[in-house]
Amino acid sequence: MRIINNKFNIKMISENFGRYKYNEVDKYIELGGFIGLKVALEKGKQHVIDELKISGLRGRGGAAFPTWQKWEGGIRELDEETFVICNADEGEPDTFKDRELIAKDPYKVIEGLTISGYMRSAKTGAIYLREEYTYMKHELETVLELSREKGYLGKNILGTGFDFDIKVFSGVGAYICGEGSALIESMEGKAGKPRLKPPRIGSKGYLQMPTQFNNVESLAVVATILKMGASEYAKYGYGDSIGTKLISICGNVNKPGVYEIPFGLTLREIIENVAGGIENNKKVKFLQLGGVSGPLAPESLLDTRYTYEDLWDLDLGIGSGAILVADEDMSVIEYIKLANNFFHHESCGKCIPCREGVHVYKKK
Ligand SMILES: Cc1cc2nc3c(=O)[nH]c(=O)nc-3n(C[C@H](O)[C@H](O)[C@H](O)COP(=O)(O)O)c2cc1C
């Protein structure tokens, strides 16, 4: 059984946080930046898949689909035009870990997306940046420009004959546009509403091209795994939940924020040892896991381990990695009304259960 090493101070995904600024590409390179991309280009696509299998990486956007499986199914040679997208819409309330990655290690995100482009033999990719994050667009564009100058983007990357470039698209400020097909519709200049499937975007996505779609954190983890080696990454975690996760924890805790934790801590340990305990020494009433669309966990489940499997067994989930903590003063009913109002406001109105089933509740 895998054990949890070095419980509260693991820095793999977040290893570069605070260590360089967005216009310091040389510092990123000194810190071991772009090694993951080099490994991918030198060792080839099968090596990337093998490493992702060992790492057990599951999509960090919420659906938790095994990344190796998505990527293996998507491997293409240059027989048709393909496209790759980094989903930086991060619209799920309580979720703010992708913002941290883009702000504190943007080159790693670019590196992960370039690896994804290589796997699909894509020539172009996009970062779909949440509208509220457009203040970071200029920084991301500088990161892209400096990466081009150093030969990590653009024509003939690292002399391998691989051509790939990235554009930044601004999101349209709608929750539904975090869903892949709605996101693509909005990139194509249409109303951001989900498409009926099939076809899935893996075969017909942006401008009808086969499109690979990943969350910001998933891409950063791919770059990390290829750099450090999957077996090293796999020393952390618990059971089948391998490695670490960036969580965003908020609500009635003393130290809300983004933290990297190994899978396997208990919810209680996360609250007490990572987030500094409950404000004013109150008691926990409930948690909400994975953002406002996630399930609520009562206080009685605080000794549950934070792993995919332990949470799924209880009909809970990791989702995006958000953890909201509510203390004894929070009314569950009032909280649910607020959550419901969010979904009422954000419903795109396309599907009947959501359009007809979500109502506005007034505050008492
Ligand atoms: C309504 C809705 C909103 C979503 N919002 C996001 C989002 O903001 N960011 C994200 O990465 N995934 C979001 N997802 C999940 C994506 O559809 C998709 O599963 C994910 O980006 C795939 O990347 P991954 O495999 O790396 O997790 C959303 C899904 C739905 C249905």
The ligand as a Gaussian input file, in Angstrom:
#p B3LYP/6-31G(d) Opt

LIG

0 1
 C      -21.081000      22.852000     -16.437000
 C      -19.650000      22.406000     -16.443000
 C      -18.634000      23.305000     -16.109000
 C      -17.301000      22.890000     -16.128000
 N      -16.328000      23.805000     -15.793000
 C      -15.024000      23.442000     -15.879000
 C      -13.995000      24.396000     -15.633000
 O      -14.259000      25.555000     -15.335000
 N      -12.713000      23.972000     -15.726000
 C      -12.381000      22.672000     -16.074000
 O      -11.201000      22.336000     -16.184000
 N      -13.346000      21.753000     -16.298000
 C      -14.631000      22.110000     -16.228000
 N      -15.600000      21.188000     -16.505000
 C      -15.169000      19.818000     -16.860000
 C      -14.777000      19.797000     -18.321000
 O      -15.951000      19.577000     -19.090000
 C      -13.778000      18.685000     -18.656000
 O      -14.168000      17.475000     -18.076000
 C      -12.367000      18.988000     -18.211000
 O      -11.950000      20.300000     -18.495000
 C      -11.449000      17.993000     -18.917000
 O      -10.132000      18.134000     -18.489000
 P       -9.438000      17.074000     -17.534000
 O       -9.648000      15.702000     -18.120000
 O       -8.007000      17.487000     -17.561000
 O      -10.066000      17.227000     -16.190000
 C      -16.956000      21.553000     -16.486000
 C      -17.986000      20.650000     -16.805000
 C      -19.307000      21.065000     -16.779000
 C      -20.367000      20.060000     -17.156000

